[in-house]
């Protein structure tokens, strides 16, 4: 029987001498107000998101970029810096900055005017941002050298997401130090930690203060670099599912301990617990009090029901189909 061949959804880059350019773009940072973010996920408080200011910090001198391009036999005058935004929900794309490198000067910063494209940069679910140096005209074809207009030569990608008021979900690196501190086995992939002393969870207005969702640091780095990969998408979705489920369990347990009964009316309106129970029960079309009772009596059924909210069956099927043998 012939060996199966696993296929991967990766771009092929048959170019030589671009390693230094790609390395340089690892130093690019997205500056949101006064906070810097490395390439990957950038999660900011939802109340700051609508009025946030964005700029790009290149992290390298234009002169160094010029030298790297010339070493790759690519004319400096035929390239440009480009910032491309794409909204997560509407899938609208916008070229935010197109700056010929010969006129870039010594500035290390690129200001982003988000008012230019509100459908992208005001998307309530967030947006993707790519910063790249690209070819702006065709070059004569040479072996192992890019030649087509629009080809990126080095780039950095960011995913900007506003935090949810109910659950601030931004995975934290799970390293050996955290495993030791939490008494976890060395091969633990993920962990959800909830601080819930003195019924804290049912009085909080924001779960961010008491909830941390951990994902193995190497896995998290790969997920952030390959966000379109179905397996990576499933890992993040599954961690979000775990986080919500553990929060629901903690709410139910704390509410019972405090009142010796489970009644949605005992949750104070405006708290994160009230909002989460109301939202999940609405999505599952069940009474909020019944949801609390089922969390106590049949938690595995609630966990299975949550999978439908997150669309986990569909995500898994997509991943399995893309990974089928040929």
N, C-alpha and C positions, 0 to 999 in steps of 0.2 A: 504494500500500500504506500502511495506517495506521501511524503511528509506534508503536513499542512503548512501553509505560509501565512503568517500574520501580517495584515496590512495596517499601516499607520497613516493618519491624516496629517502629514507634515509637508511644508513647502520644500522643494528641492532648490538648493542654491549652488549651482555649479560654477561658482566664481572663485578666483584666487585673490589673495592679498587684501581681503576685507576684514580679517580678524581684528586688526587694530581699531578699525572704525566701529565694529560691533562692541568691542571692549570699552571704547570711549563712551558709547551711549548708555552703558551701565551706570555712569555717573550723573546722568540727567535726573533732575528732581522736579516734581510738580509742587509748587508752593501755593498753598491755599491759605489766604490771609497771611499768618506768620508761621504756619506749620509746613515743614518739608516732608514729602513722601517719596520713597524710592519707587522704581517701576513695579507695578503690581496693583494691589487693591489699596484704595484710599477712601476710608469711611469717615464722614464728618457728621456732627450733630445736625439733625433735620432742621432745627430752628435757625441754624447758621447758613444752611445750604442756599436758600433763595438769594441772599445778598452777598455771598462769598466772592472774594476776588481771587483770580487765578493768574499765575504766571509760571513760565518755564525757566528753570535754572539749568543752563547747559552743563556746567561743571567742567568745562574745558575751553581753552582758547581757540578762537577761529583759526589762528595761525597753525595750531597743531592739527586741526581738521584738514586744513589745506595741504599740509605736508603728507598726511595719511592718504589723501585722495591722489596726490601726485605719485606717491609710492605705488599706488594701485593702477597707475597709468590712466587716471580719470581726470580730465581737465577741470580745474576748479571753477572756471567760468560757466561750465555746463551743468552746475548743480545748484540746489536750493534747499533751504530749510522749510519744512512743511509741518504744520500742526493740523491734524484732522480729527474732528469730533463726530461721534455717532451716538444718537440717543438710544437708550436701551429698549424703551417701549415702542416708540414710533419708527425706529430704524432710519431716521433722517440723518444724512451725512452732510458735513459742512467743512470746507477747507478754510481753516481759521487764519493761518499765516502762510504766505508764500514769499519767502525772502531770498533773493539771489545772494549767494555767499560772498560774491565780490563786493557787495555793498553792506555787508553785515557789520563791519567795523570790529571793535573790541568788546562790544556788549555781550555779557554772559546771560542776559535775561530777555525773555520774550513775554510781553504782556498780552493776555488774552482778553479781548473785548467780548464778553459773553452776551452783550446786548445785540450783537450781530446776528445771532442765531438762537432765539429763545426756544425754538422747538427742540434744539439739541441740548443746550446748556441749562435749560429750566425744566427738563424732563424730571418729573417727580420721582422716577425710579432710578435716576442717575444717567451717566453717559460714559462712553469709552473715548480715550484720547490717545492718539499716536503722534509721536514726535520723530521725524525722520529727515535724513538728508537723501534727496532723490535726484535722479537725472531729469533735466528739463528739456533736453533735446536728444535725438538719436545720435549715437556714435558709430563710426565705422566698426563693423564686426571684427572682433579678434578673439582667439581662443581664450576661454576662462575669464573674459572681461564683459561686464554688463554693457548693453548697447541700446536698450529700448527706453524711450521716454517714460517716466513714472516709476522706473525700477528703484526700490529703496536700497541704499548702500549701508545704512546703519540706522537702527531705530529703537525707541523705548515706548512701552505701552502702559497705560494707566486705566484703571476702572474706578470711577468716582461714584460713590453711592451714599445717599443720605441715610442716617440711622433711622430705624423705626422706633416710634415711641413705645410700642408694646415690647419689642425685643430688639435690642441693639446687637445685631449679629455681625461680628467681625472676628473671624477665627484668629486665635493666638497661637504662637509657636509652642508645640509640645516637645521639649527637649529633655535630656537626661536629668537635668537639675529639677525640672518640674516633676518628672516621674518619681525621683527620690523624695521630694518634699511631700508628694501626695501618696507615697507608698504604692506606686503603680508598677506593674511588670515592665521590663525593658522593651518589650515588643508591643506595648499599648499604642494603638493608632490614634485614638481620639478620646476625649474626656470632657464631660460637662460638669462644671463646678458651680454650685449654687449656695451662697451664704444665706441661711434662713434661721437665724436665732431670734427668739421672742416674736415669732409670727411676722418677721420682717417682710416676707414676700407679699403678704396681703395688704400691706400698708404703703409699699413703694409706689412712686409715681413713674419710675423708670427702672427697668430691670438691669440696666447697664451697671449699676453700682454693685449688684450682688451676683451677676452671672458672667461666667467666662467659659467660652467654648474653645477647647484646645484641639489642634490637629498637628500630627507629627511634622516637625519643621522641614524635613526634606520633602515630604509629600505636599505640604502647603506651598513651598517654593515652586514645585512642578505644576501644581494647580493654577497658581497665579500666572505662570508662563504659558500655560496651555488651556486657557479658559474655554475654548471651543471644543475641546476633546470631551466626548460623552462621558467617559469614566471620571474625568475631573469634575464635570458638572454634577454627576451623581454623588461624588464624595461630599461636595459642599451641600447639596440638597439633603443628603442623609444626615449630615451633621446638624443642619437647621431643623430637621425632623426630630432628632434626638433632643436638641435644646428645648424646642417647644414642648415635647412630650414630658421631659423632666420638670419643666416649669409648671405644667398642668398638674402633674402628680404632687408637687410641692404645695401648690395652691390648695388642692383638695385636702391634703393631710393637715396643713396649718389651719384651714378653716374649721375642720372637724375638731382639732385639738382645742381651738379657742371657744367654739360654740356648742360642741358635742352634737352637732348636726350639720348637714350639708344643705345650705339654702343660698341661692345666688343673691337673694336680697340682703344677706349679711355682708356682702362685699361692698365697700364704699365706692360710690360712683366717682369716676375720674382716676382711680388707681390703675396701675398697669395690670393688676390681676383681674379687675372688673372688665377692662377693655379686652384682655386676651380671651377670657371665658366667653364674653359676648360675641367676639369675632369668630372664634372657632365653632361655637354652638350654632351661629347663623350659617356658617359655611357647611356644616354637617346637617343642618335642618333639624336640630334637636333642641329641646328646652334646656336652658343653661343649668338649671338645678339637676336635671336628668344627666347632663354631661358630668357634673361634679360627682354624682352618685356612681356613675359607671366607672369613673376614674378610680373609685374606691373598690368597687365590686368586680370589675372586669377590665383592668387597665390594658391588657393585650388587645382587646377589641378597639379601644380608643386609639392605640398606637397604629393598628391596621387601618382605621378610618382616616387617620391623619395622612397616611400615604396617598390617599386619593386627593387630598388638598394640595399636596406637593407634586402631584403628577408623576410619582416615582415609577409606576409601571411603564408609562410611555417613555420616560428617560432611559430606563433599563433596556427596553426593546430597541430603541434607537442605537444604544451602545453595542448591544449584541449583534445587531444587523451590520453595523460598521466594522465589527471585529470578526465577522464570519470568515471562515477559511475559503481559499480560492483554489 
